[in-house]
Structures are given as structure tokens and as C-alpha cells.
């Protein structure tokens, strides 16, 4: 018995010793691991952690500088700065979920805002964590007073602050041209104009998002102040050092004349509503341009919007209200700036381009005389039999007989220009089922020279280039439609450039599309003696807070981009025809300008009526055009008007141009009594 007990005691002692040994070993391993980690942190990784510690302690914070003003050529302020009252929350004070919930709940009750919306704004990563975050703007005075008087309810984290915003003293005027500002987007940060700028742009910066605000942001923006903040590990600011002072942006001075801009907008709006008694007339555009400098004096688009709604940002609801309400139909899109974005067939206004192309290509001369029957047949190349010919009709069955260039423009004879188109096609050596001689596309080469088929280079974003049909276009469009039942511009066998394309293009129809601004550039070249001018809205960048513009930072001089290959005699027959359109006994705009003092203020113009289709919703509808310049003997203004789905050019568009000229020349009249009845051009 005794022996057994001793053995049991020995066994117990061995177990205790073993356990102590294991425990001691664990402690030794833990200490080895701890000291190894400390050695790594203090010796091997010390340089990295010293760098990170320094970065964690230093923060750079930028201010939002005052943007420069935008003023018209006479110093009228179109855009300036204002200070908006904003409710802000300091995220360094409410730094726990519980405090955040309490503050947002109380603030939502005071402001009448939804709590989730305030939370979403508070979480914005576009605002520096060391700057208070604006969560509401332009709040009622009663709510502001409550917040200021009850700071303890919000843990001292909610305050009323002043933030810069844009103000539009002239209200509704020129919204598409002026543009608006907002926070820079991630996509914009990648654009060279922002990514390469100095000082640099960062998330949260306020920049121009459209119009001149976008195009000249680097001039208007100003230089933000830069502060270096020293913070501790909890984010508390210990000290602040100013690195760079803030400076306001430069003023932008425009060619635009506010009086002319207002005149164009009012005339366009009045014309739209006057025509709606007979036609749908959903939209339109006006360009008023100085033909000698290319300066844009006014550009109007209908429908439009009030730029003041964009001063503090645009909600999705507001965008949906102003944007195209009908899917796939831009008629009611207020954001579409029609002078530079509406791509429409210019109809007979394009005849001033066709006339110039024919004389430049030597297929006609200033003394050329052609007949003007009610229709003309043109057979395919290589065939002369009448049965194979396609018939191209004039706008009227009446046979006007023989005529020259001036009369052809006065009566807007389609068959006269069909013949010019046929001759231009023949001179280019085009062939069916074969590539034409690309170097001999005389018509297209001249049209490009006048500004067609490419953007004009105006200093506004998102300009569209229209479409100038040529062999390259034909080939590309055939590739895209070759699997269709009837491919565009060709057959199943391959692309085909039919002469009918050129014939239709000669009267501004077919696949051709232009913008009102392109037609203004082309008209200016006729008016000023052949100089194709680059259109421009901005005249110069001025120093901030100066009422005069005698010391500009930068001036944008007029720029001639091309010259028409026409002599004065060739230009004169086109000009005479345009004068006769308004003042001639058969002029297609004579009714619209009845009673206008053309002997004192001579007007040169050309009407256009673009056929939109024979079937479907656009059946029997037309776009109305009128291009013009005045005074005809000393051109100072080019006025281009177009209305969508509005009847004939002389009937619907020309009266709007007259309204504008009466304002420019100080002539009193009424638009309603001038709506013409011409069915031509």
C-alpha cells in the first residue's frame, strides 16, 4: 500500500513540473516575439514610420477663391459673385456615430430636410476632413437663428457659414453661353485642361461645368489660398500656417452685347409663339455675328432655361424637368444649344455656298445663264435614255425661263442649282460602283472652306460639326448599313456615290446638315469680301475689380481661318441676288420686309425651306431658315434664324430677322403684322 502511494505522489509531481515548464516556455516565446517586433519597428521599419508619422501630422487645405466676373462688350455684368448662407457641420467635432445621429435628427427637424439627404452630404469625400461640410444652403432666417441660439443642441458642430456662389444680374439671359459652375467630377480631373493646370485641381474644387465658365475656367477661377495644418493623432488641429495667399480670378470681357442678346432672345421667342398658330414650331435658334471680326454679338436658343437655378447645383429632378421630356425627341430639350448643336438641312440658304463652289470650280462664271423650268431630269452616269433619268422638281411648277445668279437667288430656283450640282459632280470625275477622284471633290472642298463639315472653332464646348456628304462618308455609312435590306449610300455589292447626292446637296437637302453658326460663318465670308472668320464669344481677359478694360491680361484677336477663292465680281453676283431676295419684286423675303426702309438700311438675305419628309410625324413639315447681313453696302451684322417644323423661310424665319434688324437700327414695328405668306425658298 505504501509503495503505491509513493508512486502516485511522484506521478503528481512530474505533471506539475511539466505544466510549469510549458508555461515558462510560452512566456519565453511571447517575450521573444514581442522583442522581435519592437526591434523591427524601432530599427528596420523606423524610416518608413517616421515618414508616415510626418504625413499624418501635416495636412494642406485650400480655399475656394472668388471667380472673375463675366461682362459684355459694354461692361454690363452678366455673371458675378454672391455669398450664399450655408449650414455646415464640423466632422472633427461629431466624430461618433451616436453624436452624428443626434445632430442629423435635430438638424433635419429644424431645416425640414430629410435626414438621409443630410447624411449623404455629410459623407461627401469631396470636402476636406479639416473643413466644415455644407449640408444645406439658403435656409430660412428662422432656422438660422435657431441654430445659432442653440449651439449646445448640436454639440457645437453646426454653424452658419458664408460660401461663394454665382449670381446672374440679367436673370434669364444667355444661359447656354455663360454656363454654370459645380464641383469638379472625376472624369473632368482626367481632362488635360484640368490635370495639367497650375495650380492643380483637386476633388471638391468648384469649376466651370458648361459654357464660358468651363471654356475659360483657368482664367476665371483665381488662385486658392493654401494653408498647412499640423494635427495630432486624433485629428485635432494644433497649428495653421498660410503657404499661399488667395487671389480672385480675372474678369472675362465678351464680344457679346447684352442689348443685342436680349433682342435676339425676345424676337426668337415671339416668333416661335406667333408661328405656333399654324405650325408645331417646337424650337429654334438665332445667331447675330460681326462679319468683320467673327465676334458673336448674340446667340439665342429656344427653349432655354434660367441659369440661376444652376447657381447652387442642379438636382436630378430639375434636370429631368428641363431636359428632353420625350424619349428620343430633342424638341423640348432646353439644354440643347441650337445655334451650335442643331444639325439640320439648311435648304435653299445653302445656295450661296453652291454658287460660290460652281464659280470656284470654273463650271460657271458670274455671267452664266441657265434655265429655270419646273423640273429637270438627270440620268445615271453613262446613260442618256430619258426613261432611266430621275426627275428633280423645282419648288414651283412655273417655268421662270433663263436667268443669271442674282435672279436665281431672288426666286430661289432649285432647277438652276440642280444644274450647278450636276456640273460640279461631273467635274469631280465621280463614277458609280467605283471610287471617285478624291482630290477632285470640288463641291465638298469649297464647302469645307466655308466652314461646313467640321466645327467652326468657336470658344464654347460641345459644338457639333454637321454632316457634309462625300465619298469617305458614303463608304463609312455603307459599312454600317450593308446588312440592311437597302444599304445607305450603295447596294449589297458595295458603296455607291450616286450623282443625286450632289444634286440634292446643291439645294441644301439630302444627307447634308449644318448648324446655324456654320451658316453664319459662310454668310459672313460673302459679306466681308471672302474672309472665313473664326467665331468667338470672348474678347479679352481683364484684371479683376477693374471697370475698364484698358489693361487686359490677354486679348483674343480676330482670326481669319481661310479665304474664299472668289474675286470681287464673283462675290458681287451672290450679294446682288441676296439683296434682291429682300428688295426685289420676286424676292422670297419681300413680304416679310414689306414697309422696311431698305433704301436707308439695305438688307441682303436668303430664305430656306427644308423638307423634313413625306411620311410619318414630319410629313409635310419644314424647317424655316433665313440667313442675312446688313447694311448690305457696309456689312456690320450677320443674322441667321432657323425654326424647326415651322413652314417656309420667308414666312416664318425672315420676320424674326426683321425684328432683330429693327432693334439694331432703332426702327419701331410689330412682329405680328409682318408674318409673310411666301411659299418659296
Secondary structure, 3 states (H helix, E strand, C coil): CHHHHHHHHHHHHHHHHHHHHHHHHHHHHHHHHHHHHHHHHHHHCHHHHHHHHHHHHEEEEECCCCCCCEECCCCCEEEEEEEEEEEEECCCCCCCHHHHHHHHHHHHHHHCCCHHHHHHHHCCCCCCCCCCEEEEECCCHHHHHHHHHCHHHHCCCEEEEEEEEEECCCCCCCHHHHCCEEECCHHHHCCHHHHCCCCCCCCCCEEECCHHHHHCHHHHCCECCEEEEEECCCCCEEEEEEEECCECCCEEEECCCHHHHHHHHHHHHHHHHHHCCCCCCCCEEEEEECCCCCEEEEEEEECCCCHHHHCCCCCHHHHHHHCCCECCEHHHCCCCCHHHHCCECCHHHHHHHHHHHHHHCCCCCCCCCEECCCEEEECCCCCCCHHHCEEEECCCCCCCCEECHHHHHHCCCHHHHHHHHHHHHHHCCCECCECCCHHHCHHHHHHHHCCCCCCCCCCCCCCCCCECCCHHHHHHHHHHHCCCCCCCCEECCEECCCHHHHHHHCCCCCCCEECHHHHHHHHHHHHHCCEEECCECEEEEECCCCCCCCCCCEECCCCEEEECCCCHHHHHHHHHHHHHHHHCCCCCCCCCCCCCCCCCCCEEEEEEEEECCCCHHHCCCEEEEEEEEECCCCCCEEEEEEECCCCCHHHHHHHHHHHHHHHHHCCCCCCHHHCCCCCCC
